[in-house]
Amino acid sequence: MKELLRNNIRNLVPYSCARDEFSGDADVYLDANENWRDFIHLDSINRYPDPLCSALRKKIEEVMLLPFENTVIGNGSDEIIDNLVRMFCNPGKDSIVLFPPSYGAYKVFADVNNVGAIEIPLLPNFDLDMAAIKKLGTENDPTKKLLFCCSPNNPTGNAYSLDTIEEICQSFKNIVVVDEAYVDFSDKGSAVSLLSQYPNLVVLRTFSKCWALAGARVGILVASSEICQTMRAMKYPYNVGLPSQKAAFHALCEAKAVRKELQNIKRVRTLYREKFQSLACVTNVYPSDANFLLVKTVDANAIWHYLTKKKIIVRNRTNQRHCENCLRIAIGSEEECRKVYEALASWRK
């Protein structure tokens, strides 16, 4: 891993936070130049948050079974993705590998960091082009530092098997990042189970989807202790605010309710895949391992505008590869899905 890191990251002396130098409880805190007053009466908001998110990570270990030493908390998964690019990729020299259509932020962060993006498009059925991936692996190009695989994938909704992820880890010797933002909605298993076998594997999780905390911006990196240690050294010192840490902690305390609703989302997903498929304006509804359906229509642009006039907002994905005339429809409440269904049923070209 050290050979893959940028030299400046490898030799980085991390910023020492005031909270890094003391652990435990005290009566007087005068080490961080904080205001002693809490004007808005939000417990401890006048104090800097724990830079390591230790209480949250311990709760994550308890509820999500992700080992404490193998996690880093980010300001959403986006911060973690950006940090990974900055950790490993030299601007103007190195590249990342992508499988479009997929989550658009990977390329954005490559562009922001002046890093190349090598694209291996998905096959028309949304499967990975394993022949091309294996060929990339045989090239053993040291400048292709990171490979991003979103599973379940956004916007296609399909998850890749653990055997496929393992094939990628075996073929691509640099860093393999599996983004599991939607893994809770899938029955195909998590790549976390492969971490002990592949030190080049990194897994991303988020509280934004299943755990209903999109507004809190809390993401999780799961990786080897070596990668985690490096990211803790180079991330922003206080990157996740106290309210967000507490929100994620409290969500984990409600795990029973979250998991009950997860089963309900899966039920509604199955129900409305069948109902959408029956509509005259729909030509296909793809299988989904996520909390959304990719719906192929007769005219995505016209239908999207029609839905907006009815104050229904879905995502038009027609301009993405292999997604012509496709709308991405999230699984909301059963009532919300019913309104979308009724609107689509009444649409006329």
C-alpha positions as CSV (number, residue, x, y, z in Angstrom):
1,M,0.0,0.0,0.0
2,K,2.8,2.4,0.8
3,E,4.2,2.1,-2.7
4,L,0.9,3.2,-4.1
5,L,0.5,6.3,-2.0
6,R,1.6,9.7,-3.2
7,N,5.0,10.7,-1.7
8,N,3.6,13.7,0.1
9,I,0.8,11.6,1.7
10,R,3.3,8.8,2.7
11,N,5.5,11.4,4.4
12,L,2.7,13.4,5.9
13,V,3.0,14.6,9.5
14,P,-0.7,14.9,10.5
15,Y,-2.2,17.9,12.2
16,S,-2.5,17.2,15.9
17,C,-6.0,18.1,17.2
18,A,-6.5,19.2,20.8
19,R,-8.7,16.3,21.3
20,D,-6.0,13.9,20.1
21,E,-3.8,14.7,23.0
22,F,-6.3,13.8,25.8
23,S,-8.9,11.1,26.3
24,G,-11.3,10.6,29.1
25,D,-13.4,13.1,31.2
26,A,-12.3,16.4,32.8
27,D,-14.0,19.2,34.7
28,V,-12.3,22.1,32.8
29,Y,-11.6,22.1,29.1
30,L,-9.4,25.1,28.1
31,D,-7.2,23.3,25.5
32,A,-9.0,24.1,22.2
33,N,-9.9,27.8,22.4
34,E,-13.6,27.1,22.3
35,N,-16.4,29.3,23.6
36,W,-17.4,28.1,27.1
37,R,-21.1,29.0,26.3
38,D,-23.7,26.9,24.5
39,F,-26.1,29.5,23.2
40,I,-28.4,27.2,21.3
41,H,-28.7,24.5,24.1
42,L,-27.5,21.6,21.9
43,D,-25.5,19.4,24.1
44,S,-21.7,20.1,23.8
45,I,-22.1,21.9,20.5
46,N,-19.7,24.6,21.7
47,R,-17.0,21.9,21.8
48,Y,-15.1,20.4,18.9
49,P,-16.3,16.9,17.9
50,D,-14.2,13.8,18.4
51,P,-12.0,13.7,15.3
52,L,-11.9,9.9,15.3
53,C,-15.7,9.5,15.9
54,S,-14.8,6.8,18.4
55,A,-18.2,6.4,20.1
56,L,-19.9,6.2,16.7
57,R,-17.4,3.6,15.4
58,K,-17.9,1.5,18.5
59,K,-21.6,1.5,17.9
60,I,-21.0,0.7,14.2
61,E,-19.0,-2.3,15.3
62,E,-21.8,-3.4,17.6
63,V,-24.7,-3.0,15.2
64,M,-23.2,-3.3,11.7
65,L,-20.3,-5.7,12.7
66,L,-17.7,-3.5,11.0
67,P,-14.4,-3.8,13.1
68,F,-13.5,-0.6,15.0
69,E,-9.9,-0.6,13.8
70,N,-11.0,-1.0,10.2
71,T,-13.3,2.0,9.9
72,V,-12.9,5.7,9.2
73,I,-15.9,8.1,9.2
74,G,-16.3,10.6,6.5
75,N,-18.4,13.7,5.7
76,G,-20.5,11.5,3.5
77,S,-19.0,8.9,1.2
78,D,-18.1,11.7,-1.1
79,E,-15.4,13.0,1.2
80,I,-14.0,9.5,1.5
81,I,-13.9,9.1,-2.3
82,D,-12.1,12.4,-2.7
83,N,-9.6,11.5,0.0
84,L,-8.9,8.2,-1.7
85,V,-8.1,9.9,-5.0
86,R,-5.9,12.4,-3.2
87,M,-4.2,9.7,-1.2
88,F,-3.2,7.5,-4.1
89,C,-3.3,9.5,-7.4
90,N,-0.6,12.0,-8.5
91,P,-2.2,14.9,-10.4
92,G,-1.5,14.9,-14.1
93,K,0.0,11.4,-13.9
94,D,-2.2,8.8,-12.4
95,S,-5.7,7.5,-13.3
96,I,-8.8,5.8,-11.8
97,V,-10.9,3.1,-13.5
98,L,-14.6,3.4,-13.8
99,F,-17.5,1.3,-15.1
100,P,-20.1,3.6,-16.6
101,P,-23.0,4.1,-16.3
102,S,-22.3,4.5,-12.6
103,Y,-22.1,7.1,-9.8
104,G,-21.0,10.4,-11.4
105,A,-19.0,11.7,-8.5
106,Y,-16.1,9.4,-9.1
107,K,-15.2,11.2,-12.3
108,V,-15.9,14.6,-10.8
109,F,-13.3,14.0,-8.0
110,A,-10.9,12.7,-10.6
111,D,-11.4,15.9,-12.6
112,V,-11.1,18.1,-9.5
113,N,-7.8,16.4,-8.6
114,N,-6.5,16.5,-12.2
115,V,-6.5,12.7,-12.4
116,G,-7.4,10.7,-15.5
117,A,-10.4,8.4,-15.7
118,I,-10.2,5.2,-17.7
119,E,-13.7,3.9,-18.6
120,I,-14.6,0.3,-19.1
121,P,-18.4,0.6,-20.0
122,L,-20.8,-1.9,-18.7
123,L,-22.2,-4.4,-21.2
124,P,-25.7,-3.6,-22.5
125,N,-27.2,-6.0,-19.9
126,F,-25.4,-4.0,-17.2
127,D,-22.9,-6.7,-16.4
128,L,-19.2,-5.9,-15.9
129,D,-17.0,-6.5,-18.9
130,M,-14.8,-9.0,-17.1
131,A,-12.6,-9.7,-20.2
132,A,-11.6,-6.0,-20.4
133,I,-11.1,-5.8,-16.6
134,K,-8.8,-8.9,-16.6
135,K,-6.9,-7.4,-19.6
136,L,-6.4,-4.2,-17.6
137,G,-5.0,-6.3,-14.8
138,T,-2.5,-8.1,-17.0
139,E,-1.2,-4.7,-18.1
140,N,-0.1,-4.1,-14.5
141,D,0.0,-0.3,-15.1
142,P,1.2,1.3,-11.9
143,T,-0.4,4.7,-12.9
144,K,-3.9,3.2,-12.7
145,K,-4.2,3.5,-9.0
146,L,-7.9,3.1,-8.1
147,L,-10.7,1.1,-9.5
148,F,-14.3,2.1,-8.5
149,C,-17.0,-0.5,-8.5
150,C,-20.5,0.5,-7.3
151,S,-22.4,-2.5,-6.1
152,P,-25.4,-2.3,-6.1
153,N,-24.8,0.0,-9.0
154,N,-26.4,3.5,-9.5
155,P,-28.3,4.0,-11.8
156,T,-28.7,0.4,-13.0
157,G,-29.7,-1.1,-9.6
158,N,-27.9,-4.4,-10.1
159,A,-25.4,-5.9,-7.6
160,Y,-22.4,-7.9,-8.6
161,S,-21.7,-11.3,-7.0
162,L,-18.9,-11.7,-4.4
163,D,-17.2,-14.1,-6.8
164,T,-17.1,-11.3,-9.4
165,I,-15.7,-8.8,-6.8
166,E,-13.1,-11.4,-5.8
167,E,-12.1,-11.9,-9.5
168,I,-11.5,-8.1,-9.8
169,C,-9.4,-8.0,-6.6
170,Q,-7.3,-10.9,-8.0
171,S,-6.9,-9.3,-11.4
172,F,-6.4,-5.6,-10.4
173,K,-3.4,-5.4,-8.1
174,N,-3.8,-1.7,-7.1
175,I,-6.7,-0.4,-4.9
176,V,-10.2,-1.8,-5.6
177,V,-13.0,0.4,-4.1
178,V,-16.4,-1.3,-3.8
179,D,-19.1,1.4,-3.1
180,E,-21.9,-0.3,-1.1
181,A,-24.2,2.6,-0.6
182,Y,-27.2,0.4,-1.4
183,V,-26.0,-2.9,0.0
184,D,-28.7,-3.1,2.6
185,F,-31.3,-3.5,-0.1
186,S,-29.5,-6.4,-1.7
187,D,-29.3,-10.1,-0.8
188,K,-26.0,-10.7,-2.6
189,G,-23.7,-10.2,0.4
190,S,-21.1,-7.6,1.2
191,A,-17.5,-7.3,0.0
192,V,-16.5,-6.7,3.6
193,S,-16.3,-10.5,3.9
194,L,-13.3,-10.4,1.5
195,L,-11.3,-7.7,3.3
196,S,-9.1,-10.2,5.2
197,Q,-8.1,-11.9,2.0
198,Y,-7.4,-8.8,-0.1
199,P,-5.5,-5.9,1.5
200,N,-6.0,-3.9,-1.7
201,L,-9.8,-3.9,-1.1
202,V,-11.7,-0.8,0.2
203,V,-15.4,-0.9,1.0
204,L,-17.6,2.2,1.3
205,R,-20.8,2.4,3.3
206,T,-23.2,5.2,4.1
207,F,-25.9,6.3,6.5
208,S,-27.7,8.2,3.6
209,K,-29.9,5.4,2.3
210,C,-31.1,2.6,4.5
211,W,-30.4,4.5,7.7
212,A,-32.3,7.6,6.4
213,L,-29.6,10.2,7.3
214,A,-28.9,11.8,3.9
215,G,-28.9,15.2,5.5
216,A,-26.4,14.3,8.1
217,R,-23.6,13.4,5.6
218,V,-22.0,10.3,7.3
219,G,-20.1,7.8,5.3
220,I,-17.9,4.9,6.4
221,L,-14.6,3.6,4.9
222,V,-13.9,0.0,5.7
223,A,-10.4,-1.1,4.9
224,S,-7.1,-2.5,6.2
225,S,-5.8,-0.8,9.4
226,E,-2.9,0.6,7.3
227,I,-5.2,2.4,4.8
228,C,-7.4,3.6,7.7
229,Q,-4.5,4.9,9.6
230,T,-3.3,6.9,6.5
231,M,-6.8,8.3,5.9
232,R,-7.1,9.4,9.5
233,A,-3.8,11.3,9.1
234,M,-4.8,13.2,6.0
235,K,-8.5,13.9,6.4
236,Y,-9.8,17.2,7.7
237,P,-9.2,17.3,11.5
238,Y,-12.8,17.6,12.5
239,N,-14.5,16.4,9.4
240,V,-17.8,15.1,10.9
241,G,-19.7,17.5,13.1
242,L,-21.1,16.6,16.5
243,P,-24.8,16.7,15.4
244,S,-24.1,14.3,12.6
245,Q,-22.1,11.9,14.8
246,K,-25.0,11.9,17.3
247,A,-27.6,11.4,14.6
248,A,-25.8,8.4,13.2
249,F,-25.3,7.0,16.8
250,H,-29.0,7.4,17.5
251,A,-30.0,5.8,14.2
252,L,-28.0,2.7,15.1
253,C,-29.9,2.6,18.4
254,E,-33.1,2.3,16.2
255,A,-31.7,-0.6,14.2
256,K,-34.8,-2.8,14.8
257,A,-37.1,-0.1,13.3
258,V,-34.7,0.6,10.4
259,R,-34.5,-3.1,9.5
260,K,-38.3,-3.5,9.7
261,E,-38.6,-0.6,7.2
262,L,-35.9,-2.1,5.0
263,Q,-38.1,-5.1,4.6
264,N,-41.0,-2.9,3.7
265,I,-39.0,-1.0,1.1
266,K,-38.1,-4.4,-0.5
267,R,-41.8,-5.4,-0.5
268,V,-42.9,-2.1,-2.2
269,R,-40.0,-2.4,-4.7
270,T,-41.3,-5.8,-5.8
271,L,-44.9,-4.6,-5.9
272,Y,-44.2,-1.6,-8.0
273,R,-41.8,-3.3,-10.3
274,E,-44.7,-5.4,-11.4
275,K,-47.2,-2.5,-11.5
276,F,-44.8,-0.2,-13.5
277,Q,-44.1,-3.1,-15.9
278,S,-47.8,-3.3,-16.7
279,L,-48.1,0.3,-17.9
280,A,-48.4,1.1,-21.6
281,C,-45.7,3.8,-21.4
282,V,-43.2,1.4,-19.9
283,T,-41.1,-1.1,-22.0
284,N,-39.0,-2.6,-19.2
285,V,-38.4,-2.4,-15.5
286,Y,-34.9,-3.7,-14.6
287,P,-34.3,-6.0,-11.6
288,S,-33.1,-4.0,-8.6
289,D,-30.9,-4.7,-5.6
290,A,-31.2,-1.0,-4.5
291,N,-33.9,1.3,-3.2
292,F,-34.9,2.4,-6.7
293,L,-36.1,1.1,-10.0
294,L,-34.7,1.8,-13.4
295,V,-37.7,2.1,-15.6
296,K,-37.4,2.2,-19.4
297,T,-40.1,4.2,-21.1
298,V,-41.3,5.1,-24.6
299,D,-40.2,8.7,-24.1
300,A,-38.2,9.6,-20.9
301,N,-37.9,13.3,-21.6
302,A,-41.6,13.9,-22.3
303,I,-42.7,11.7,-19.3
304,W,-40.2,13.5,-17.0
305,H,-41.6,16.9,-17.9
306,Y,-45.1,15.6,-17.5
307,L,-44.4,14.3,-14.0
308,T,-42.8,17.5,-12.9
309,K,-46.0,19.4,-13.9
310,K,-47.7,17.0,-11.5
311,K,-45.1,17.9,-8.9
312,I,-43.5,14.5,-9.0
313,I,-39.7,14.5,-9.3
314,V,-37.9,11.4,-10.5
315,R,-34.4,11.2,-12.1
316,N,-34.1,11.3,-15.9
317,R,-31.2,9.0,-16.9
318,T,-31.8,8.9,-20.6
319,N,-28.4,10.5,-21.4
320,Q,-26.4,7.8,-19.7
321,R,-24.9,4.9,-21.6
322,H,-27.3,2.0,-22.1
323,C,-30.0,4.0,-20.3
324,E,-31.8,5.6,-23.2
325,N,-35.4,6.6,-22.3
326,C,-34.9,5.4,-18.7
327,L,-36.2,7.1,-15.5
328,R,-34.8,6.2,-12.1
329,I,-37.6,6.1,-9.6
330,A,-36.8,5.8,-5.9
331,I,-38.9,3.6,-3.6
332,G,-40.6,6.1,-1.3
333,S,-43.7,5.4,0.8
334,E,-46.3,3.2,-0.7
335,E,-48.5,6.3,-1.1
336,E,-45.8,8.1,-3.1
337,C,-45.2,5.2,-5.3
338,R,-49.0,4.9,-5.9
339,K,-49.0,8.6,-7.1
340,V,-46.2,7.9,-9.5
341,Y,-48.0,4.8,-10.8
342,E,-51.3,6.7,-11.3
343,A,-49.6,9.6,-13.1
344,L,-47.8,7.2,-15.4
345,A,-51.0,5.3,-16.1
346,S,-52.7,8.5,-17.2
347,W,-49.9,9.7,-19.5
348,R,-50.7,10.0,-23.2
349,K,-48.1,10.9,-25.9
